[in-house]
């Protein structure tokens, strides 16, 4: 099938495009210029003939949230999704499925959450996710909508992980966040395979948590880092120090949500990296 992708040149989008090609599908990039004010007709033309749409666009969260940057976070997700939905709804033959991205930041840090739990209250990140998903829900009823909520995406070749493990080169594990906080994550390979699985399984719709099935805390994550890389020293950065540097954005790394991949497990998706130790052993094999 032809699969249109926003954010196709990004970290996740580029890997998804490669995976779809391996599976015999064609990735159709939806470039940023297609979402400018006067380009709706061009966007509609780009979507014509596509059997699926995957919406991955959005400014990165890992920088200080000034008022101006909060606006950029909102607009890069909400306005892009709004225009995408508008274009899909104009098609005489719309795609059969639309996957729209969200995040486990939708949930409260308290408890462990299934896909139909309510969003957190009083959290900018939860409000962002809720508004983002609401735009996607405006799509034509004939389109199967899947709202995927990602955990922290882990990969040895990009994203957050290389920065998190960089101190291990010097024999030090540096941890952030309270030890008992949940750390919901997913390996990049599992993520792109899950997206391909959802595209091909017509029974999957609604919210879907894309997270590793084994629950992990901050303490367990950093313990796995220390054990795998044989670090001699462990240092925990105080939350106050992270807030001083990152401001409100510090909540992304100092607190976490526990989210369970109920739908994927029920539908028979098999995770290659179900637990954090398995991930490190496979992603960073020990050289003989």
VOBA-1610 file (N, C-alpha, C; in pm, whole numbers, padded with zeros to 5 digits, always signed):
BEGIN
Unk+00084-00120+00000Unk+00000+00000+00000Unk+00087+00125+00000Unk+00029+00237-00043Unk+00096+00367-00034Unk+00060+00428+00102Unk+00162+00467+00178Unk+00142+00520+00313Unk+00199+00661+00320Unk+00112+00760+00337Unk+00157+00899+00352Unk+00204+00922+00494Unk+00318+00992+00510Unk+00377+01011+00642Unk+00417+01157+00662Unk+00362+01220+00768Unk+00415+01348+00812Unk+00534+01321+00904Unk+00632+01409+00902Unk+00751+01385+00984Unk+00835+01270+00931Unk+00830+01245+00800Unk+00896+01127+00742Unk+01048+01135+00748Unk+01103+01258+00759Unk+01249+01271+00764Unk+01302+01271+00907Unk+01213+01262+01005Unk+01255+01263+01145Unk+01306+01128+01191Unk+01339+01120+01318Unk+01399+01001+01377Unk+01309+00878+01359Unk+01183+00889+01397Unk+01091+00777+01384Unk+01046+00760+01239Unk+01012+00870+01174Unk+00961+00863+01038Unk+01056+00799+00940Unk+01186+00829+00951Unk+01283+00772+00858Unk+01295+00621+00878Unk+01292+00577+01002Unk+01298+00432+01028Unk+01170+00363+00985Unk+01056+00427+01005Unk+00930+00368+00961Unk+00928+00355+00809Unk+00975+00455+00738Unk+00978+00449+00591Unk+01061+00331+00543Unk+01176+00308+00606Unk+01261+00194+00569Unk+01191+00062+00598Unk+01123+00054+00712Unk+01055-00069+00748Unk+00941-00099+00652Unk+00865+00003+00615Unk+00755-00016+00521Unk+00807-00063+00385Unk+00922-00010+00343Unk+00980-00053+00215Unk+01016-00201+00219Unk+01071-00246+00331Unk+01106-00388+00347Unk+00981-00475+00335Unk+00869-00424+00385Unk+00743-00498+00382Unk+00669-00486+00249Unk+00728-00411+00155Unk+00668-00399+00023Unk+00574-00282+00006Unk+00569-00192+00103Unk+00483-00073+00094Unk+00564+00045+00041Unk+00493+00149+00001Unk+00558+00271-00048Unk+00528+00387+00046Unk+00633+00447+00102Unk+00617+00563+00189Unk+00609+00690+00105Unk+00507+00771+00130Unk+00488+00897+00059Unk+00511+01011+00158Unk+00623+01081+00150Unk+00649+01189+00247Unk+00557+01308+00226Unk+00503+01359+00335Unk+00424+01481+00331Unk+00511+01592+00388Unk+00571+01671+00299Unk+00670+01769+00341Unk+00604+01889+00409Unk+00683+01963+00484Unk+00632+02073+00565Unk+00563+02180+00481Unk+00613+02206+00359Unk+00554+02312+00277Unk+00408+02282+00242Unk+00367+02154+00248Unk+00229+02117+00216Unk+00131+02164+00324Unk+00184+02211+00438Unk+00097+02251+00549Unk+00096+02402+00569Unk+00145+02475+00469Unk+00136+02620+00476Unk-00006+02664+00439Unk-00033+02791+00454Unk-00170+02843+00448Unk-00240+02816+00315Unk-00168+02826+00203Unk-00232+02818+00072Unk-00205+02687-00002Unk-00170+02581+00071Unk-00126+02459+00004Unk-00222+02341+00022Unk-00347+02369+00062Unk-00440+02259+00089Unk-00462+02172-00035Unk-00476+02233-00151Unk-00499+02155-00274Unk-00381+02062-00302Unk-00259+02111-00279Unk-00140+02027-00301Unk-00136+01911-00202Unk-00177+01937-00078Unk-00181+01832+00022Unk-00283+01725-00017Unk-00400+01768-00063Unk-00502+01673-00108Unk-00448+01587-00222Unk-00379+01650-00316Unk-00322+01575-00429Unk-00218+01474-00382Unk-00137+01512-00282Unk-00034+01421-00230Unk-00096+01300-00161Unk-00214+01319-00102Unk-00281+01210-00032Unk-00360+01119-00124Unk-00391+01167-00244Unk-00473+01088-00336Unk-00405+00955-00367Unk-00482+00847-00356Unk-00429+00715-00385Unk-00359+00647-00269Unk-00345+00718-00156Unk-00281+00657-00038Unk-00382+00574+00040Unk-00342+00455+00079Unk-00431+00368+00155Unk-00423+00394+00305Unk-00320+00468+00347Unk-00300+00492+00490Unk-00225+00623+00510Unk-00243+00682+00629Unk-00171+00804+00668Unk-00115+00783+00808Unk+00011+00821+00827Unk+00073+00817+00960Unk+00120+00958+00992Unk+00069+01013+01102Unk+00097+01151+01140Unk+00197+01155+01255Unk+00324+01188+01223Unk+00431+01187+01322Unk+00487+01327+01350Unk+00427+01430+01291Unk+00485+01565+01299Unk+00471+01623+01440Unk+00569+01702+01481Unk+00564+01771+01610Unk+00700+01818+01654Unk+00708+01940+01706Unk+00835+01994+01757Unk+00881+01913+01877Unk+01013+01898+01897Unk+01065+01816+02007Unk+01032+01875+02144Unk+01015+01786+02242Unk+00978+01827+02377Unk+01100+01857+02465Unk+01219+01812+02424Unk+01334+01814+02513Unk+01411+01946+02510Unk+01339+02056+02527Unk+01403+02187+02543Unk+01315+02272+02634Unk+01368+02382+02681Unk+01296+02465+02779Unk+01165+02517+02720Unk+01056+02503+02798Unk+00924+02545+02751Unk+00897+02690+02788Unk+00946+02782+02709Unk+00904+02921+02724Unk+00760+02932+02673Unk+00696+03044+02697Unk+00561+03062+02645Unk+00559+03050+02493Unk+00662+03105+02429Unk+00670+03099+02282Unk+00688+02956+02235Unk+00770+02880+02309Unk+00793+02742+02265Unk+00673+02652+02295Unk+00601+02680+02401Unk+00477+02607+02426Unk+00381+02625+02309Unk+00374+02747+02258Unk+00288+02774+02143Unk+00335+02694+02022Unk+00467+02686+02004Unk+00520+02608+01892Unk+00488+02459+01909Unk+00499+02409+02032Unk+00465+02268+02058Unk+00320+02240+02022Unk+00231+02333+02059Unk+00089+02315+02028Unk+00065+02325+01878Unk+00116+02431+01816Unk+00085+02455+01675Unk+00145+02348+01584Unk+00266+02300+01618Unk+00331+02200+01533Unk+00254+02069+01532Unk+00178+02045+01637Unk+00097+01923+01644Unk-00047+01948+01601Unk-00108+02047+01661Unk-00252+02067+01641Unk-00281+02122+01501Unk-00207+02224+01457Unk-00237+02282+01328Unk-00202+02186+01214Unk-00093+02111+01229Unk-00057+02011+01128Unk-00165+01904+01119Unk-00209+01855+01235Unk-00312+01751+01236Unk-00444+01804+01180Unk-00477+01929+01216Unk-00602+01989+01167Unk-00602+01996+01015Unk-00489+02041+00958Unk-00482+02054+00812Unk-00482+01917+00745Unk-00415+01822+00807Unk-00412+01686+00753Unk-00551+01626+00749Unk-00625+01641+00858Unk-00762+01589+00865Unk-00852+01660+00763Unk-00834+01790+00750Unk-00913+01864+00652Unk-00890+01810+00511Unk-00763+01782+00478Unk-00731+01729+00346Unk-00788+01588+00327Unk-00774+01503+00428Unk-00829+01367+00420Unk-00980+01372+00397Unk-01046+01462+00467Unk-01192+01471+00458Unk-01240+01524+00324Unk-01151+01584+00245Unk-01187+01633+00113Unk-01173+01527+00004Unk-01107+01417+00035Unk-01082+01313-00064Unk-01210+01236-00096Unk-01232+01208-00226Unk-01345+01125-00264Unk-01325+00980-00219Unk-01199+00937-00219Unk-01164+00803-00170Unk-01057+00821-00061Unk-01100+00842+00063Unk-01003+00866+00171Unk-00927+00738+00205Unk-00812+00752+00270Unk-00738+00633+00313Unk-00819+00550+00411Unk-00791+00422+00415Unk-00866+00334+00503Unk-00830+00349+00649Unk-00709+00398+00676Unk-00663+00408+00815Unk-00576+00532+00832Unk-00589+00595+00947Unk-00501+00706+00985Unk-00448+00677+01125Unk-00315+00676+01136Unk-00248+00663+01265Unk-00198+00801+01304Unk-00241+00851+01420Unk-00198+00981+01466Unk-00126+00967+01600Unk-00013+01032+01609Unk+00073+01018+01726Unk+00023+01095+01846Unk+00049+01039+01964Unk+00032+01107+02091Unk+00139+01051+02184Unk+00124+01065+02314Unk+00228+01019+02407Unk+00166+00977+02539Unk+00241+00897+02615Unk+00191+00852+02745Unk+00186+00967+02845Unk+00240+01084+02809Unk+00223+01203+02891Unk+00078+01243+02905Unk-00009+01180+02829Unk-00155+01196+02840Unk-00204+01156+02980Unk-00136+01059+03042Unk-00183+01002+03168Unk-00121+01070+03290Unk-00184+01044+03404Unk-00131+01089+03532Unk-00007+01007+03571Unk+00088+01067+03644Unk+00202+00990+03695Unk+00161+00887+03800Unk+00040+00899+03853Unk-00006+00807+03957Unk-00070+00684+03894Unk-00036+00565+03946Unk-00099+00442+03900Unk-00043+00395+03767Unk-00103+00286+03716Unk-00064+00233+03586Unk-00189+00234+03496Unk-00174+00276+03371Unk-00291+00314+03292Unk-00313+00226+03170Unk-00440+00189+03154Unk-00487+00129+03031Unk-00529+00239+02935Unk-00565+00197+02816Unk-00585+00293+02708Unk-00712+00378+02719Unk-00803+00338+02806Unk-00927+00415+02818Unk-00934+00493+02949Unk-00819+00507+03017Unk-00814+00590+03136Unk-00819+00738+03097Unk-00862+00820+03192Unk-00876+00964+03168Unk-00739+01032+03163Unk-00732+01148+03096Unk-00606+01223+03096Unk-00577+01285+03232Unk-00451+01318+03254Unk-00412+01386+03377Unk-00472+01525+03381Unk-00490+01577+03501Unk-00542+01713+03518Unk-00429+01807+03557Unk-00435+01929+03505Unk-00338+02032+03544Unk-00199+02012+03487Unk-00187+01936+03378Unk-00057+01910+03317Unk-00057+01964+03174Unk+00042+02047+03141Unk+00052+02098+03005Unk+00069+01985+02905Unk+00149+01886+02941Unk+00174+01775+02849Unk+00047+01696+02822Unk-00033+01673+02927Unk-00160+01602+02909Unk-00256+01685+02825Unk-00261+01814+02851Unk-00349+01902+02772Unk-00306+01903+02625Unk-00175+01902+02601Unk-00124+01898+02465Unk-00167+01769+02395Unk-00150+01656+02462Unk-00188+01527+02404Unk-00339+01520+02379Unk-00417+01570+02474Unk-00563+01564+02461Unk-00610+01650+02343Unk-00554+01770+02329Unk-00592+01857+02218Unk-00546+01800+02084Unk-00430+01740+02083Unk-00372+01677+01964Unk-00464+01563+01915Unk-00504+01480+02009Unk-00591+01367+01974Unk-00729+01415+01929Unk-00777+01523+01991Unk-00909+01576+01954Unk-00911+01620+01808Unk-00801+01677+01760Unk-00794+01717+01619Unk-00801+01594+01529Unk-00732+01488+01566Unk-00734+01367+01485Unk-00874+01306+01480Unk-00949+01320+01588Unk-01082+01260+01595Unk-01184+01328+01503Unk-01144+01438+01440Unk-01233+01505+01344Unk-01231+01438+01207Unk-01150+01335+01191Unk-01139+01271+01061Unk-01269+01199+01025Unk-01293+01184+00897Unk-01410+01116+00841Unk-01436+00983+00911Unk-01560+00954+00942Unk-01596+00830+01012Unk-01560+00705+00933Unk-01541+00718+00802Unk-01506+00603+00719Unk-01358+00567+00732Unk-01281+00652+00796Unk-01138+00626+00816Unk-01117+00562+00953Unk-01050+00450+00957Unk-01016+00385+01086Unk-00907+00468+01153Unk-00941+00528+01266Unk-00846+00615+01337Unk-00782+00540+01453Unk-00649+00547+01458Unk-00573+00488+01569Unk-00487+00598+01628Unk-00504+00623+01758Unk-00427+00726+01829Unk-00321+00655+01913Unk-00198+00654+01864Unk-00092+00580+01932Unk-00023+00669+02034Unk-00009+00617+02154Unk+00057+00690+02263Unk+00190+00623+02292Unk+00300+00692+02255Unk+00434+00637+02269Unk+00488+00658+02410Unk+00567+00562+02455Unk+00656+00586+02567Unk+00785+00648+02515Unk+00887+00657+02602Unk+01018+00707+02560Unk+01075+00608+02458Unk+01112+00659+02341Unk+01160+00572+02233Unk+01311+00553+02249Unk+01353+00427+02264Unk+01494+00396+02288Unk+01558+00333+02166Unk+01674+00384+02130Unk+01752+00330+02019Unk+01897+00368+02041Unk+01990+00281+02005Unk+02132+00317+02021Unk+02179+00423+01924Unk+02101+00449+01817Unk+02150+00541+01714Unk+02073+00672+01704Unk+02000+00710+01810Unk+01930+00839+01805Unk+01830+00852+01917Unk+01761+00966+01920Unk+01663+00990+02025Unk+01731+01025+02157Unk+01663+00995+02266Unk+01710+01036+02399Unk+01822+00948+02454Unk+01826+00820+02415Unk+01914+00726+02482Unk+02063+00759+02474Unk+02119+00794+02359Unk+02263+00822+02356Unk+02306+00927+02457Unk+02222+01030+02479Unk+02255+01131+02579Unk+02246+01074+02720Unk+02148+00985+02742Unk+02126+00929+02876Unk+02241+00838+02919Unk+02302+00770+02823Unk+02406+00674+02859Unk+02547+00727+02832Unk+02560+00849+02781Unk+02692+00903+02749Unk+02790+00898+02868Unk+02745+00929+02993Unk+02841+00926+03105Unk+02901+00788+03131Unk+02838+00680+03080Unk+02894+00546+03103Unk+03030+00530+03037Unk+03061+00613+02939Unk+03194+00608+02877Unk+03303+00639+02980Unk+03265+00713+03083Unk+03361+00752+03187Unk+03339+00673+03316Unk+03264+00563+03305Unk+03242+00477+03421Unk+03139+00527+03519Unk+03050+00618+03473Unk+02951+00679+03561Unk+02810+00660+03503Unk+02715+00624+03589Unk+02574+00626+03552Unk+02510+00747+03618Unk+02452+00835+03538Unk+02387+00956+03588Unk+02237+00937+03573Unk+02164+00936+03684Unk+02019+00913+03681Unk+01944+01043+03711Unk+01825+01052+03651Unk+01737+01167+03668Unk+01599+01118+03706Unk+01534+01184+03800Unk+01400+01144+03841Unk+01401+01055+03964Unk+01291+01051+04034Unk+01282+00969+04154Unk+01287+00822+04119Unk+01356+00741+04202Unk+01376+00599+04168Unk+01247+00521+04145Unk+01140+00554+04220Unk+01018+00474+04209Unk+00922+00522+04100Unk+00957+00627+04027Unk+00871+00674+03919Unk+00870+00574+03805Unk+00756+00564+03738Unk+00746+00475+03623Unk+00829+00528+03507Unk+00882+00436+03430Unk+00957+00470+03309Unk+00899+00386+03195Unk+00800+00442+03125Unk+00739+00372+03012Unk+00822+00401+02887Unk+00865+00297+02820Unk+00956+00310+02707Unk+00917+00208+02600Unk+00973+00225+02482Unk+00956+00126+02376Unk+01080+00132+02288Unk+01128+00016+02247Unk+01241+00011+02154Unk+01197+00061+02017Unk+01283+00133+01948Unk+01249+00187+01817Unk+01205+00077+01721Unk+01274-00036+01722Unk+01236-00146+01632Unk+01094-00195+01662Unk+01061-00207+01790Unk+00925-00249+01827Unk+00823-00143+01787Unk+00861-00017+01798Unk+00769+00090+01763Unk+00733+00086+01615Unk+00833+00080+01527Unk+00802+00081+01384Unk+00731-00048+01344Unk+00765-00160+01408Unk+00694-00284+01379Unk+00549-00277+01426Unk+00526-00211+01540Unk+00390-00194+01590Unk+00307-00107+01496Unk+00366-00001+01441Unk+00295+00084+01347Unk+00258+00007+01221Unk+00352-00073+01171Unk+00322-00156+01054Unk+00214-00259+01087Unk+00219-00316+01206Unk+00119-00413+01252Unk-00020-00349+01255Unk-00028-00228+01307Unk-00156-00158+01316Unk-00212-00128+01177Unk-00124-00089+01086Unk-00169-00061+00949Unk-00235-00183+00887Unk-00182-00299+00917Unk-00226-00421+00851Unk-00337-00494+00926Unk-00370-00451+01047Unk-00472-00519+01127Unk-00593-00428+01143Unk-00694-00456+01064Unk-00811-00369+01056Unk-00897-00363+01180Unk-00874-00454+01275Unk-00954-00453+01398Unk-00903-00354+01501Unk-00784-00299+01480Unk-00723-00209+01578Unk-00767-00066+01551Unk-00828-00002+01650Unk-00867+00138+01638Unk-00871+00200+01777Unk-00891+00333+01780Unk-00896+00404+01907Unk-00758+00425+01966Unk-00749+00451+02097Unk-00618+00473+02159Unk-00541+00343+02175Unk-00412+00348+02147Unk-00324+00231+02160Unk-00194+00274+02227Unk-00165+00217+02342Unk-00037+00242+02409Unk+00073+00161+02340Unk+00178+00230+02298Unk+00293+00162+02237Unk+00408+00173+02335Unk+00413+00075+02425Unk+00512+00071+02533Unk+00553-00074+02556Unk+00674-00093+02606Unk+00719-00230+02637Unk+00627-00290+02743Unk+00598-00421+02733Unk+00500-00481+02823Unk+00546-00499+02967Unk+00676-00510+02990Unk+00724-00526+03127Unk+00738-00389+03193Unk+00672-00372+03308Unk+00679-00244+03379Unk+00821-00215+03425Unk+00859-00088+03413Unk+00995-00047+03448Unk+00988+00082+03529Unk+01067+00089+03635Unk+01081+00213+03711Unk+01212+00281+03671Unk+01227+00406+03713Unk+01355+00475+03691Unk+01471+00396+03749Unk+01451+00347+03871Unk+01558+00271+03938Unk+01598+00149+03856Unk+01499+00076+03804Unk+01529-00044+03725Unk+01597-00009+03593Unk+01556+00102+03533Unk+01620+00143+03408Unk+01767+00174+03431Unk+01797+00259+03529Unk+01936+00299+03550Unk+02020+00185+03608Unk+01957+00093+03679Unk+02029-00026+03726Unk+02070-00111+03606Unk+01981-00125+03507Unk+02014-00200+03387Unk+02128-00132+03310Unk+02127+00002+03307Unk+02236+00077+03242Unk+02368+00046+03312Unk+02367+00057+03446Unk+02490+00037+03523Unk+02544-00105+03506Unk+02454-00203+03508Unk+02498-00342+03497Unk+02551-00373+03358Unk+02484-00322+03256Unk+02526-00357+03120Unk+02658-00291+03084Unk+02676-00165+03127Unk+02797-00092+03089Unk+02905-00096+03198Unk+02878-00171+03306Unk+02977-00195+03413Unk+03034-00064+03468Unk+02944+00028+03501Unk+02989+00155+03557Unk+03028+00138+03704Unk+03121+00219+03748Unk+03174+00209+03885Unk+03105+00307+03981Unk+03047+00415+03926Unk+02990+00521+04009Unk+02850+00552+03961Unk+02757+00576+04055Unk+02621+00619+04020Unk+02595+00755+04085Unk+02543+00848+04006Unk+02514+00982+04054Unk+02371+01016+04016Unk+02293+01065+04114Unk+02156+01108+04084Unk+02150+01260+04083Unk+02098+01315+03974Unk+02083+01460+03961Unk+01955+01501+04034Unk+01960+01594+04130Unk+01840+01637+04201Unk+01737+01698+04105Unk+01610+01674+04134Unk+01504+01730+04050Unk+01514+01882+04040Unk+01553+01946+04151Unk+01562+02093+04152Unk+01665+02142+04050Unk+01773+02067+04035Unk+01877+02107+03939Unk+01826+02094+03795Unk+01747+01988+03770Unk+01691+01969+03636Unk+01590+02080+03605Unk+01508+02115+03706Unk+01410+02223+03686Unk+01480+02356+03660Unk+01594+02378+03724Unk+01668+02503+03704Unk+01712+02516+03558Unk+01751+02404+03498Unk+01800+02405+03360Unk+01686+02403+03259Unk+01587+02318+03284Unk+01483+02291+03184Unk+01350+02360+03212Unk+01332+02413+03332Unk+01204+02475+03366Unk+01092+02372+03370Unk+00974+02410+03322Unk+00858+02322+03326Unk+00880+02194+03245Unk+00964+02202+03144Unk+00992+02084+03060Unk+01059+01972+03138Unk+01110+02002+03257Unk+01178+01901+03337Unk+01086+01785+03373Unk+00952+01809+03372Unk+00859+01702+03408Unk+00870+01584+03313Unk+00919+01607+03191Unk+00933+01499+03094Unk+01034+01396+03143Unk+01137+01441+03215Unk+01243+01349+03259Unk+01241+01322+03408Unk+01178+01407+03489Unk+01179+01384+03634Unk+01060+01304+03683Unk+00954+01297+03604Unk+00839+01214+03640Unk+00805+01127+03521Unk+00719+01030+03542Unk+00687+00940+03432Unk+00551+00877+03452Unk+00500+00817+03346Unk+00370+00752+03350Unk+00388+00602+03322Unk+00306+00523+03388Unk+00303+00380+03361Unk+00186+00355+03267Unk+00214+00303+03148Unk+00110+00276+03048Unk+00129+00136+02993Unk+00022+00059+02990Unk+00028-00081+02948Unk-00023-00097+02805Unk+00047-00177+02722Unk+00008-00195+02582Unk-00103-00301+02566Unk-00218-00271+02622Unk-00326-00369+02627Unk-00368-00417+02488Unk-00391-00323+02397Unk-00443-00360+02265Unk-00342-00442+02185Unk-00217-00400+02183Unk-00116-00473+02107Unk-00102-00616+02158Unk-00101-00634+02289Unk-00089-00769+02345Unk-00213-00852+02312Unk-00329-00792+02322Unk-00453-00864+02292Unk-00460-00907+02146Unk-00406-00824+02057Unk-00412-00854+01914Unk-00299-00946+01867Unk-00210-00982+01959Unk-00106-01078+01925Unk+00025-01020+01875Unk+00047-00891+01895Unk+00176-00832+01857Unk+00285-00886+01948Unk+00398-00924+01889Unk+00510-00979+01966Unk+00623-00877+01975Unk+00655-00841+02096Unk+00764-00747+02121Unk+00898-00820+02115Unk+00993-00763+02040Unk+01129-00817+02039Unk+01204-00778+02166Unk+01162-00667+02227Unk+01230-00613+02344Unk+01126-00591+02455Unk+01081-00697+02519Unk+00974-00682+02620Unk+01020-00622+02751Unk+01149-00634+02784Unk+01201-00583+02910Unk+01329-00506+02889Unk+01367-00426+02988Unk+01479-00335+02970Unk+01613-00408+02960Unk+01631-00516+03034Unk+01756-00592+03023Unk+01770-00656+02886Unk+01660-00709+02834Unk+01660-00766+02699Unk+01699-00660+02598Unk+01646-00540+02616Unk+01678-00432+02523Unk+01827-00405+02519Unk+01888-00386+02637Unk+02031-00352+02638Unk+02116-00466+02584Unk+02079-00589+02615Unk+02156-00703+02567Unk+02153-00716+02414Unk+02038-00683+02354Unk+02024-00692+02209Unk+02077-00568+02139Unk+02048-00451+02196Unk+02086-00325+02131Unk+02236-00297+02144Unk+02296-00344+02253Unk+02439-00322+02279Unk+02504-00457+02311Unk+02515-00546+02212Unk+02571-00678+02241Unk+02717-00667+02289Unk+02750-00752+02385Unk+02886-00753+02441Unk+02980-00810+02337Unk+03088-00737+02309Unk+03187-00784+02211Unk+03275-00891+02273Unk+03293-00999+02196Unk+03376-01109+02246Unk+03523-01080+02219
//
